[in-house]
Amino acid sequence: MDAAALIAQFGEQQVAGFFLVLSRVSPLFLLAPLFSSRLIPARARAVIALGLTVGLTPIAVKASPGEIPLDPIGFAGLIGKEMLVGMAFAYTLAAMFAAIAVAGSLLDTLIGFSMSALVDPMTGNQATAINQLYNLVGLGVFIAISGDAWVIQGLARTYELVPLLDAPALGSLVEGTQVAFVQVMTSALQVCAPVLIAITLTDVAFAITSRVVPQLNVFAVGFPAKIAVGLIVVGASLPFVAGWMSDELQHTIWDALQSLEVAA
C-alpha cells in the first residue's frame, strides 16, 4: 500500500494527527528515564514510540476539535510546537534522574572512586561506581513502581492541557524548565546528604586523631576507613533513596503538567 492509498483509507486528518502525536512522543526517547536508556535497542525504542503514537492519536484528535492545517508551513509549525511540548515534559523527568546521577558523582569524589570510571550501561558514557549504582537503583525503582505507566498517563494528560491545534504559553514552559533545572542540585544533596554527613564526620575524626597522635599515618588509615564508612552508609540509605524517588516522580509529573497551559 502506497502513501496515497494509506491516506485515502484512514483520512488526511488522522494521518496528520498521527505525525503530530509522534512529534510529541519522540522527545521521551531522547530525554526521559528508561525510554531513552541504551539498555533498550534502538529498533525496540522505535517500535514502542510507534505503538504509543497509535494509542494516543485517538485521544489527541478527540481533544482537538477542528481541522488540522495541511499546508506545509502550518503543518511544520504544528510539528515544531508538538516537539517543544514533548521536550518540556520529558526534560522535567530527565532532571530528576540527573539529580540522582549528580548525587552519585559527588559521593564518588568524596569517597575516592572518581578515578575508577567505567562504561555506564544505561547511557553508554563513562561513569563511576556509585554513580552507576544510583542509576541502576533509580531505574529499578522506576520500573517497580510502574513509573513508565505514570509517564504515559501524564503524556496523555498533556493533550487535555495543550491540544494539537493550540500553542503553549512559552512563559509557563520556561518557568517550569527553570524550576526543574534549579532543583537538580537541591535534589542531589537530598539524596546524598546522609553519606555526605557521615564522610564529613569521618574526616573530622581523623583530623582530630592526627593532632592527638601525630605518629599515626592518618592517610593510610583514613582512606580505607572513608571507603568503608561511605559504602556502609550508602547501603543503609538506599531504601530511603527508593522512597524519595517514588514520591519525587509523582511530584515531577505533576510539576511538568502544571507548566503546560494554552497561550492566552
Secondary structure, 3 states (H helix, E strand, C coil): CCHHHHHHHHCHHHHHHHHHHHHHHCCHHHHCCCCCCCCCCHHHHHHHHHHHHHHHHHHHHHCCCCCCCCCHHHHHHHHHHHHHHHHHHHHHHHHHHHHHHHHHHHHHHHHCCCCCCEECCCCCCEECHHHHHHHHHHHHHHHHCCHHHHHHHHHHHHHHHCCCCCCECHHHHHHHHHHHHHHHHHHHHHHHHHHHHHHHHHHHHHHHHHHHCCCCCHHHHHHHHHHHHHHHHHHHHHHHHHHHHHHHHHHHHHHHHHCCCECC
